[in-house]
């Protein structure tokens, strides 16, 4: 377990930081949204989906960091985020 924590601290990546923030913010928001009534509680479903997707991205990210140089993984993640930003921006 100590090696895993050291790996996270010594080899951070973009998806690790953003995914961790999404999980830290998403879990309390999900709990809050579950207490709302009616259609307002549907936000919990989106929040749960965000948390689950974040866990998947972090798991894939950690596997790639073990196999590939973390600098290359960071560059690939930045390229993916930039392409995703432009795709969403163009579609709106």
N, C-alpha and C positions, 0 to 999 in steps of 0.2 A: 504494500500500500504506500509506503514511503517513497518508493521509486516512481510510482504513478503520479503522486503529488509533485515531486521534483520535476518530472517530465512536463507536467502542465505549467509549472512556474518558469522553467528554463526554456521551453519551446512553445510560447504562445502563438496563436494564429488568429487571423481575422474572424473566422467562423467560431473559434473557441470563445473569443471575447464577446462577439455579438450574440452568439447562442446562449452564453451564460447570462447576459443581460436579459435576453428574452425569457429565459427560465425564471430568473429572479423576479422580474416584473410580472410574468404571466401567471405564476402560481397564486400569488395573493389576489390578482385581479379575477382569476377563475373562481376562487373561493367567494369573493365579493359578488360576482355576477350570479353565482348559484343562489344567493339569498334574495335576488330580485324576483319580482312576480311578473307573470305574463311574458310578452315578447321580449322584454328587456333582458330576460335571463338567457336569451339566445347568444349573447356575447360570450358566455362561458364556453360554448361549443367552439367558437373561433379561437378563443384563448387556449383551450385544451389542444386544439390542432396545432397552434403555434408552438406550444411546449413540446409536443410529441415530435414535430418536425425538427425542432432545435436539438432534441436528444439524438435523433438520427444523424443530423449534420455533424454534431460533435463526435459521435462514434466513428463516422466515416473519416472525419478530419484527423482524429487520433490514430486511426489505422494508417492513413496516408503519411502522417508525420513519422511513424515508425519505419515505413518502407522507403520514403523519399526524403530528401533534404527539406527541412522546414522553410527555407527561403523560397524554394520552388513552389511549395504548397501555398505559401502566402501570395506569391505572384499569381498563381492560378486562381486563388480565391478572389483576389482583387479584380482580375479580368472577368470572372463570373459575375461579381457584383456590379461592375460597370456595365456589362452587357445586359444584365437584368434591369438595371436602372433605365438604360436607353430603350429597352423593349417596353417597359411600363410607361415611360414618358411618351413614346411614339404612339402607343395604343390609346392614350388619352388625348 
